[in-house]
Amino acid sequence: MPTIQCLDPHIADLIAAGEVVERPASVAKELLENALDAGASAISVEVQHGGLTYLRITDNGCGIAPGQLPTAFLRHATSKLRRAEDLAAIGTLGFRGEALAAIAAVSRVDIFSRERGADRGASLHLEGGVPGEVTETGCPEGTTICVRDLFFNTPARMKFMKKDSAEGTAVTGVVTHLALSHPEVSVKLIRDGVEVLHTPGDGQLRSAVYAALGRDFALGLLPVSGCGGDISVEGFVTKPLNGGGTRARQLFFVNGRFVRSQLLTAALEEAYRNRLLKGKFPGCVLHITLPKSTVDVNVHPAKTVVKFQNERAVFDAVHYTVKDLLTAGETPAPKPVQQTFYRSMTVQEYKERQTPPPAEKRPLGSYGSAPAVHPDAKLPLRDSVSPPAPAAPEPREESRPAPMPAAPATFPAAEKPVPAKAPVPEAPIPEAPAPRRNTIDLPIQQTLTDHPAPWRLVGEALDTYIICQDESENLWLIDKHAAHERLRFNALKQRREPPMSQLLLQPLAVDLEADAYDAALASLPLLEEFGFSCEDFGAGTLLVREIPSDIRPEDAAATLEELAEDLRLGRADPDAARDSLLQTMACKSAIKAGMHTSPAELRALVDRVQSGEIQYCPHGRPVAVKLTRYEIEKMFKRA
């Protein structure tokens, strides 16, 4: 039987060092945390050859007394904990007392420190964890630690180090995180003789972001602030159009400590749902502050993983703070008018539904005279769906009302339209809308107003882009498909009753990939909830007998394939699956690019975009692009 014995102290130190010091970036992180705990307001980091041969960190903190320099490098020696109760509310970044001992055990270390107000400082040299003598020396207030020849006595660890460029990049990342976690501290990084980072330390997070992450990233951020109970969230998030290809720019700080948290990532990305392009991820620099006793930071040796006492509260605080910001510029969509032939209602409800409200006046559009439209009246979305209404008979000359001014589009920019002197004759409103083929559940509705709209419709280009001009002389290009798709998505999402289904005359066989096929089979009840009646046909094929009434039969297969793919990728929770289906249904039922659209529909879409109700399509693409007068004149060299 093998003999049990205690390890040599030096070997035990090497093992402990392996848990704390993985690479030069680990050394930089531990020393930077000690500098912050010492109350430093300025920190300088100098790195050579990725930090393997030389790493120096200088701070202007409180310093260390000469007699305590050797003690600082003993295992479990710390000035930050006194009692066991202190572990329940840790407020410092470093606290375990292993950092300096672990670093010294695998490198050659020189430390210079001078207390505030002292005439001179002291220095100490350690090699492989063995300390020399403390000597008096002249040095500035604060502490300077030089770490040389990292892993010189552990060649096995040296074999796993990456190139100097990769290790230097890791050190840069650590310094960047520290600069963002404490914008009140000026942080400088010199890498191989070149200054690559220098934050002002003015206490403004935006200044630190600008210096650490670059101008382009900083200009694409939106400030966010909110709280829930005793949890506060402050910082910046990226605009939906500025999503990145990875999650590398999702930076979370809990009580001033950089952390990696799947919970916080999920809360952020949930807030961006239906606002980002597929494959894009939001970025952020968020500071979450909560009571120290409600978060455990001692669950990982690197202290980059934390555990929350109330995960639901933290999730909600981040999620709703970001979501409220993103939806602040959006006005809620009007409640859709449901057209159903099998609804029970009282006689009074029926009378109220059939009685039109008093007519309101609306300025004429730029395409000529148009009758006023009742708010509940449906507008055609395709010219082929329903024939145009018969023209109203022209009134006799003696009874003709006073002429109205031309549409806002016909006025020069410097002129303003004259209010109408007489109302426009109203078109007759049918008692009940006749059912039409391929109608959209929430039609585009003209918004009636007593005043001319603060924009004018210029026209349409390529049967795809609506052109309009606002009152500030900005020119807008609006993607009519993207705008209508968002409008459809909002309407479908607000609908609470299950969608109507249409029975196919001939069942449709849809072939799916193996994984998507299995995911669809596991979610047949969910598919049926949204109007797809499917059954297993075997060999990777689903037999579809009913589809939602909003989907055209020719689009049914593609719609089902997209939904099955989303289910395969793990977005199978009810809310995500519902949104995915509604996105596809909205896309398939919206007016398409290249499709002829009536002027009334164009005006209605512009009204929704200019009001701020819709800004992005459900897939995250922009709905409109604005060109200022200056930008246009600059293109023509007039400015």
HUCORUR-V670196 format. One record per residue. N is the residue number from 1. PSI is psi as a letter, one per 20 degrees, with the letter a starting at -180 (* if undefined). OMEGA is omega as a letter, one per 40 degrees, with the letter a starting at -180 (none if undefined). D_FIRST is the distance of its C-alpha to the first C-alpha in Angstrom with 1 decimal. Layout:
BEGIN
N,PSI,OMEGA,D_FIRST
N,PSI,OMEGA,D_FIRST
END
This chain:
BEGIN
1,p,a,0.0
2,q,a,3.8
3,p,i,6.4
4,p,a,9.1
5,r,i,12.5
6,q,i,16.1
7,q,i,17.6
8,p,a,20.5
9,h,a,23.7
10,g,i,25.3
11,g,i,22.5
12,h,i,22.7
13,h,i,26.5
14,h,i,26.3
15,g,i,24.2
16,h,i,26.8
17,h,i,29.6
18,h,i,28.5
19,h,a,29.1
20,g,a,32.5
21,o,i,33.8
22,h,a,34.0
23,r,a,37.2
24,h,i,40.2
25,h,i,41.7
26,g,i,38.8
27,g,a,39.7
28,g,a,43.4
29,g,a,42.7
30,g,a,40.8
31,h,i,43.4
32,h,i,46.3
33,h,i,45.1
34,h,i,44.9
35,g,i,48.4
36,g,i,49.8
37,h,i,48.2
38,j,i,49.9
39,k,a,53.2
40,q,i,54.1
41,i,i,57.3
42,p,a,56.9
43,p,i,53.9
44,p,i,53.8
45,p,i,51.1
46,p,a,51.2
47,p,i,49.0
48,p,i,48.9
49,l,i,47.1
50,j,a,45.7
51,i,a,44.2
52,h,a,41.6
53,h,a,43.5
54,p,i,45.6
55,o,a,45.7
56,p,i,47.9
57,p,a,48.7
58,p,i,51.6
59,r,i,52.7
60,k,a,55.4
61,b,a,53.4
62,i,i,53.1
63,r,a,51.1
64,p,i,48.4
65,q,a,49.3
66,g,a,48.5
67,i,a,46.3
68,i,a,44.1
69,g,i,43.4
70,h,a,40.1
71,h,a,39.0
72,h,a,39.7
73,j,i,36.9
74,q,i,34.2
75,p,i,31.8
76,k,i,33.2
77,p,a,36.5
78,q,i,39.4
79,j,a,43.0
80,i,i,43.2
81,q,i,41.2
82,g,a,41.7
83,r,i,40.7
84,h,a,38.6
85,h,a,41.9
86,h,i,42.5
87,i,a,39.9
88,i,a,42.2
89,m,a,45.0
90,p,a,43.9
91,i,i,47.0
92,r,a,45.6
93,g,i,44.1
94,q,a,41.3
95,i,a,39.6
96,i,i,35.8
97,k,i,36.0
98,i,a,33.6
99,g,a,36.2
100,h,i,37.3
101,g,a,33.8
102,h,i,32.4
103,g,a,35.5
104,h,a,35.5
105,h,a,31.8
106,k,a,32.7
107,a,i,36.4
108,p,a,39.0
109,p,i,41.0
110,p,i,44.3
111,p,i,45.7
112,p,a,49.3
113,q,i,50.4
114,p,i,53.5
115,q,i,54.2
116,p,i,57.5
117,i,a,60.3
118,q,a,58.5
119,h,a,60.4
120,r,a,57.5
121,a,a,53.9
122,q,i,50.7
123,q,a,48.2
124,p,i,44.5
125,p,i,42.6
126,q,i,38.8
127,o,a,36.8
128,k,i,33.2
129,i,a,33.3
130,o,a,34.4
131,q,i,37.8
132,b,a,40.7
133,q,i,43.7
134,p,a,46.0
135,q,i,49.5
136,q,a,52.8
137,q,i,54.3
138,p,a,57.1
139,q,i,56.1
140,r,i,57.5
141,p,a,56.7
142,b,a,53.4
143,p,i,50.2
144,p,i,49.5
145,p,i,46.0
146,p,i,45.6
147,o,a,42.3
148,q,i,42.2
149,l,i,39.9
150,p,i,37.6
151,k,a,34.1
152,h,a,34.9
153,j,i,31.4
154,m,a,29.6
155,h,i,31.1
156,h,i,28.9
157,h,a,30.7
158,h,a,34.1
159,h,a,33.9
160,j,i,34.2
161,q,i,37.3
162,a,i,40.6
163,q,a,44.0
164,h,a,45.6
165,g,a,48.2
166,g,i,45.7
167,h,i,43.7
168,h,i,47.1
169,h,i,48.2
170,h,i,45.1
171,g,i,45.9
172,g,i,49.5
173,g,i,48.4
174,g,i,46.6
175,h,i,49.6
176,g,a,51.9
177,h,i,50.0
178,g,a,50.2
179,h,a,53.9
180,h,a,54.6
181,h,a,52.6
182,m,a,54.6
183,i,i,58.1
184,i,i,59.3
185,p,i,57.2
186,p,a,58.5
187,p,i,55.8
188,p,i,56.2
189,p,i,54.1
190,o,a,54.8
191,o,a,53.0
192,l,i,53.4
193,i,a,56.6
194,p,i,58.1
195,o,a,58.5
196,i,a,57.4
197,p,i,57.4
198,o,i,59.4
199,q,a,60.0
200,h,a,62.9
201,k,a,61.0
202,j,i,64.1
203,i,i,62.2
204,p,a,63.6
205,h,a,61.0
206,h,i,63.4
207,g,i,63.7
208,g,i,60.0
209,g,i,59.8
210,g,a,62.7
211,h,a,61.1
212,h,a,57.6
213,i,i,58.1
214,q,a,61.5
215,g,a,65.1
216,g,i,65.1
217,g,a,62.2
218,h,a,63.8
219,i,i,67.2
220,j,a,65.7
221,q,i,64.3
222,p,i,65.7
223,q,a,65.1
224,q,i,63.5
225,p,i,63.3
226,r,i,62.5
227,q,i,60.7
228,o,a,59.6
229,c,i,59.1
230,j,i,57.0
231,p,i,55.8
232,q,a,57.9
233,p,i,57.9
234,q,i,59.6
235,b,a,59.8
236,q,i,61.0
237,q,a,60.6
238,q,i,62.0
239,q,a,65.2
240,h,a,64.7
241,i,a,66.3
242,k,i,63.7
243,q,a,60.6
244,r,a,58.0
245,i,i,56.1
246,r,i,52.7
247,j,a,51.3
248,h,a,50.7
249,k,i,53.6
250,n,a,52.4
251,o,a,51.5
252,p,i,50.6
253,p,a,50.2
254,o,a,49.1
255,l,i,50.2
256,j,a,50.5
257,p,i,47.1
258,p,a,46.8
259,q,i,44.8
260,p,a,44.2
261,p,i,44.9
262,h,i,45.5
263,g,a,47.4
264,h,i,49.9
265,g,i,50.2
266,h,i,51.1
267,g,i,53.6
268,g,a,55.3
269,h,i,55.6
270,h,i,56.8
271,h,a,59.7
272,j,a,60.7
273,p,a,60.8
274,j,i,64.0
275,i,a,64.8
276,q,i,62.7
277,q,i,63.0
278,p,a,60.3
279,i,i,57.4
280,q,a,58.3
281,q,i,56.3
282,q,i,57.7
283,r,a,56.8
284,q,i,56.7
285,n,a,56.0
286,p,i,55.5
287,o,i,54.6
288,p,a,53.4
289,p,i,53.7
290,r,a,52.4
291,p,a,51.2
292,h,a,48.0
293,i,a,46.6
294,j,i,46.9
295,p,i,44.7
296,o,a,41.0
297,j,a,40.3
298,l,a,36.7
299,i,a,35.2
300,p,a,34.4
301,h,a,33.2
302,i,i,36.5
303,k,i,38.5
304,i,i,40.7
305,p,a,39.9
306,r,i,41.3
307,p,a,41.5
308,q,i,44.8
309,h,i,45.4
310,n,a,48.4
311,h,a,48.1
312,g,a,51.3
313,g,i,53.4
314,g,i,52.0
315,g,a,52.6
316,h,a,56.2
317,g,i,57.0
318,g,a,56.2
319,g,a,57.6
320,h,i,60.9
321,g,i,61.5
322,g,a,61.3
323,g,i,63.1
324,h,i,66.0
325,g,a,66.5
326,h,a,66.6
327,j,a,69.0
328,h,a,71.2
329,j,a,73.6
330,p,i,73.9
331,q,a,76.4
332,q,i,75.5
333,q,i,77.0
334,q,a,79.8
335,p,a,79.0
336,q,i,79.7
337,o,a,82.5
338,p,i,81.2
339,o,i,83.6
340,q,a,82.9
341,i,a,85.3
342,l,i,83.5
343,p,i,83.4
344,p,i,84.9
345,q,i,86.9
346,r,i,89.7
347,h,a,93.3
348,g,i,93.2
349,g,a,90.1
350,g,i,91.9
351,g,i,95.0
352,h,i,93.1
353,h,a,91.2
354,i,a,94.5
355,o,a,96.5
356,q,i,96.2
357,r,i,96.0
358,q,a,98.8
359,q,i,99.1
360,q,a,97.9
361,q,i,99.0
362,p,i,96.9
363,q,a,97.9
364,q,i,98.5
365,r,a,95.9
366,i,a,96.6
367,j,i,97.3
368,a,a,100.6
369,q,i,101.6
370,p,i,99.2
371,q,i,99.7
372,q,a,97.7
373,p,i,94.7
374,q,a,93.6
375,h,a,90.0
376,i,a,89.1
377,p,a,90.9
378,q,i,88.7
379,q,i,89.3
380,q,i,88.9
381,i,i,85.8
382,p,a,87.1
383,h,a,90.7
384,i,a,90.4
385,g,a,89.2
386,q,a,92.4
387,q,i,96.0
388,q,i,97.3
389,q,i,99.3
390,q,a,103.1
391,p,i,104.7
392,q,i,106.6
393,p,a,110.4
394,p,a,111.8
395,q,i,113.8
396,q,a,117.5
397,g,a,118.6
398,h,a,120.1
399,j,a,117.0
400,p,a,114.4
401,r,i,112.3
402,q,a,112.2
403,q,i,110.2
404,q,i,106.6
405,r,i,105.3
406,r,a,103.3
407,q,i,99.5
408,h,a,97.4
409,h,a,96.6
410,i,i,100.2
411,q,i,100.7
412,r,a,100.3
413,h,a,97.4
414,i,a,99.9
415,r,i,101.6
416,q,a,100.5
417,q,i,101.5
418,p,a,104.3
419,q,a,103.5
420,q,i,105.0
421,i,a,108.3
422,q,a,108.0
423,q,i,105.1
424,p,i,104.2
425,p,a,105.2
426,q,i,102.3
427,q,i,101.2
428,q,a,101.4
429,p,a,98.1
430,q,a,97.4
431,g,i,96.9
432,p,a,93.5
433,p,i,91.7
434,q,i,92.0
435,q,i,88.7
436,q,i,88.1
437,q,i,85.8
438,k,i,82.7
439,q,i,83.5
440,q,a,80.8
441,g,i,79.7
442,n,a,80.3
443,q,i,83.2
444,p,a,84.0
445,p,i,86.4
446,p,i,88.9
447,p,a,88.6
448,p,a,92.0
449,q,i,93.0
450,i,a,96.2
451,q,i,95.8
452,q,i,95.4
453,q,a,91.8
454,k,i,90.5
455,r,i,90.0
456,q,a,92.1
457,p,a,91.2
458,g,i,92.1
459,b,a,91.1
460,p,a,88.4
461,p,i,87.2
462,k,a,85.9
463,k,a,85.9
464,g,a,82.5
465,p,i,82.9
466,p,i,85.1
467,p,i,86.9
468,r,a,88.0
469,p,a,89.0
470,r,a,88.3
471,i,i,90.5
472,j,i,88.7
473,k,i,89.8
474,q,i,86.3
475,p,a,86.1
476,p,i,83.5
477,p,a,82.2
478,p,i,80.7
479,o,a,78.7
480,h,i,80.4
481,g,a,77.6
482,g,a,74.9
483,g,a,77.0
484,h,i,77.9
485,g,i,74.4
486,h,i,73.2
487,g,i,76.2
488,g,a,75.2
489,g,i,71.6
490,g,a,72.5
491,g,a,74.9
492,h,a,72.4
493,h,i,69.7
494,h,a,72.1
495,p,a,73.0
496,h,i,71.4
497,q,a,72.8
498,q,a,71.3
499,q,i,73.1
500,q,i,75.7
501,q,i,74.9
502,p,a,77.1
503,p,i,77.0
504,p,i,77.0
505,h,i,79.6
506,p,a,77.1
507,q,a,73.4
508,p,i,71.5
509,p,a,68.5
510,o,i,66.0
511,p,a,63.3
512,q,i,60.1
513,q,a,56.9
514,g,a,54.0
515,g,i,52.2
516,h,i,55.4
517,g,i,56.5
518,g,a,53.4
519,h,i,53.9
520,g,i,57.6
521,h,a,56.9
522,i,a,54.5
523,k,i,57.3
524,g,i,60.4
525,h,i,61.2
526,g,i,61.1
527,g,a,63.4
528,h,i,65.8
529,h,a,65.9
530,j,i,67.4
531,i,i,69.8
532,o,i,68.0
533,o,a,68.2
534,q,i,65.8
535,q,a,64.2
536,p,i,61.7
537,i,i,63.6
538,q,i,60.6
539,l,i,59.2
540,k,a,58.8
541,p,i,62.3
542,p,i,63.6
543,o,a,67.0
544,p,a,68.9
545,h,i,71.8
546,q,i,72.5
547,q,i,72.1
548,q,a,73.0
549,h,i,76.7
550,i,a,76.1
551,p,i,74.6
552,q,a,76.9
553,h,a,76.1
554,i,i,75.7
555,i,a,73.0
556,g,a,71.0
557,g,a,68.7
558,h,i,67.8
559,g,a,67.3
560,h,i,64.9
561,g,i,63.0
562,g,a,62.5
563,g,i,61.4
564,h,i,58.9
565,h,i,57.5
566,g,i,57.1
567,h,i,55.3
568,h,a,53.0
569,j,i,52.0
570,j,i,50.8
571,l,a,53.9
572,j,i,54.2
573,q,a,54.5
574,g,a,58.0
575,g,a,59.5
576,g,i,58.3
577,h,i,59.3
578,g,i,62.7
579,h,i,63.3
580,g,i,62.4
581,g,a,64.8
582,h,i,67.5
583,g,a,67.2
584,g,i,67.8
585,g,i,70.6
586,g,a,72.3
587,g,a,72.0
588,h,a,73.5
589,i,a,76.3
590,q,i,77.4
591,q,a,80.3
592,q,i,79.4
593,p,a,80.1
594,i,i,83.3
595,p,i,84.6
596,p,a,88.1
597,p,a,88.0
598,q,i,91.0
599,h,i,92.0
600,h,i,91.4
601,g,i,87.8
602,g,i,87.4
603,h,a,88.9
604,g,i,86.6
605,g,i,83.5
606,h,a,84.6
607,g,a,85.2
608,h,a,81.7
609,g,a,80.2
610,h,i,82.5
611,i,a,81.8
612,j,a,78.1
613,h,a,77.1
614,p,a,75.3
615,h,a,73.7
616,q,i,71.0
617,r,a,70.7
618,h,i,67.7
619,j,i,65.9
620,i,i,66.3
621,q,i,69.2
622,q,i,72.0
623,h,a,75.1
624,q,i,77.5
625,p,a,78.0
626,p,i,80.4
627,o,i,82.6
628,r,i,84.4
629,h,i,88.0
630,g,a,86.8
631,g,i,84.3
632,g,i,86.9
633,h,i,89.5
634,h,i,87.0
635,h,a,86.5
636,j,i,90.3
637,k,i,90.4
638,i,a,92.5
639,*,none,90.2
END
